[in-house]
Amino acid sequence: MELTTPGVATLRRDPDQRALGDAETADAALAASGDGRAFERLYRSHVARVHSLVRRMVGPDHADDIAQDVFVRAWTKLGTFRGDAAFGTWLHRLAVNVILARRTTLGTERGRYVDSADVLEGVAGRPAAPELSMDFEEVIGRLPDGARQVFVLHDIEGYRHEEIADMLGIVAGTSKSQLHHARMALRRHLER
């Protein structure tokens, strides 16, 4: 933060972050012109985040294939990256679009909402040992598809209900309801 005039603070971007963003923008431009090494640098810096997002939204069974599809789509769509936002932001949105398109072909559309109190009954409760541990990924994976997707997009990725509604083709009220059901199912599991 920097004081430019008395009593007025101006937020300045960290020079290291600016350099990283500039390097990514340059790599995106090089990759768009066909430079495979530039695309590989982009891939290596974003693959973990994309894979994590895919795994949380559709589960581990199809995560590798869909993450690969995201980067194939990114390679073909690099010409549309204008640099208005960070490359990571652009890639994240592209990943969400690919995931949502693929969920229909995976048959997850029909499992959007389950209104049962025993959604997480198949997941083991607290361990008997004094140390508490839980595989949060596994518990999230047991949620019904719609509730899991809304939970990941809202509570983990930080999207608003209106944005989620647009992405999933539902109304904002359904997104709120799905989030509530996901949280209640997780709470019931944690209370065991």
N, C-alpha and C positions, 0 to 999 in steps of 0.2 A: 504494500500500500504506500502511496506517495501523496504528500500534501502539495497540491499544485497552486492553490490560493489559500489564504488564511481560512481555516475552518472547513475546507472542502477536501475530502480525501478521494483519490482516484485509485482504483484497483488496477495494478499492472500485472500482466501475465509473467510467470516465471520464465526467465530466458531459456532454461533447460527444456521446459515444456514447449516453448515456441520453436526451439530447434528441432525437437522431436516431431512436432506437427508439421513443420516445414519439410523435414526429411521424409515423412510419410506422404505428404502431398507430392513431393518430387518423385518418390518411388511409385506412387499411383500414376503419375503422368508418364513415367518411363514404362511402367507395366502396360498402360493403355496403348503405348506405341509398339508393344511386342517384346519388351525386355523381361525375359523369364526370371532373371536373377532379382530384379526389383520386386517382382510379384512374390518370389520365394521369401524375401525379407518381410513383406507384408504378411504373408501366410504365417511365418514363424512367430511374428509378434502378436498375432490375433487368434491363432488356432485354438489355444486353450480356452479362451473366453467363449468362442463360438461353440466349441464342443460341449462346454459346460451348459450353455444355454440350451442347446439341442437336447442334451441328456435330461435336463430338468423338465423340458416341455413335452418330450415324447417318450422318455425312458431310455435305458441303456441299450436295448435290443437293436434299435435302428440309428443310434447316435452317430456311429462312424460313417454310415452311408449318407446320412442327411448333412453332416458337417462337410463331407466331401462335395456334396451337391451345392452347398452354400458357396464354397470357393470356386467351383466350376462356374456357377452363376456370376460370382464376383468378377472372374476373369473375362467373361463375355460382356458384362455390363460396365466395365471400368471406364468406358468412353462416356458414360452418363455421370460419372463423379465430377462435380464442378468445383469442389473444394470449399463450398459455402460452410460446411460443417467439417468436423474432424473425420478422417477416414474411418476411424473406429466406430463413430456414430453411424455413418453411412452403411458400413458393413453390418452393424448390429441390426439395423432396420431391414436390410436385405435378408439377413438370416431369419428374422422373424417372419418375413413374407414367405420364404422358402419353407420354413417349418409349417406354417399354416396351410400352405398349398399341399404339402405332403401328408398332413394328418388325415386328410380326406381319403387319400389312396391307401393309407394304412388302416383304415376302418375305425379310426378313433372318433369320428363324428358321432356315431351312434352311442358312445359312452360319455357324452358330454355332461350328463347330470344324473347322479344317483342319489335318491332321497331315502337313504337308509341309515339307521343309527349305527350299524355295525360295519361301516365301510372299511375300517382298519383292523377288524378282528383278526385277520390273518397275520398281522405284524406282531412280533414278539413284544411283550411289555418291558418294563424295567428289568435289568439284570438282577439276579439275586445277590451278586457281589456288592460290597459297599461302594465301589467306584461306579459311577453312573456313566454309561456311554450309550450312544445311539447313532445309528447310521441315518442321518437326516435325509440323505438322498433316497434311501430305501423307503422311508416313511412317506416322503413326498411322492415317490413313484407309485405308492399304493392308493393314492387319491384317485377318484374318478377323473377321466381325461379333462373334462371342462373345468372342474374345480382346480385341478393341478395347473392347468394352463393359466387360469386367472390368478392363482396364488403366485406362480413364478413371475408372471408379467407385472403384477401389482407390488407384491411384498419384496420380491428379490430384485427385479429389474427396474422398478420405480415408475411404471406407466400409470397414468390416470385411468379411471373407469371409462371415460369417454373414448380414450385412445384404444383401450382394450376392446370396447364394444365395436369400434370400427374394424379392428384387426380380426376379431372372431366372428363378425357378422351377427352380433346380438345387441340387445339394448343395454344401456348402462345399468339399469336396475337388475338385470340378470347377472351382470358382472359382479355387482355388489353382493347379490345373493350367493353366487358361486364362491366368492371370497369368504363370506360368512360361514358357509357350510364347510369349506376347506379348513378354516381356522378352528371351528368347533370339532371337526374330526381329529385334527392334530392335538387339540387340547385334551379330548377324551383319551387319546393314545398316551399322552404325557402323564395323565393322572393315574394311569395303571401302575 
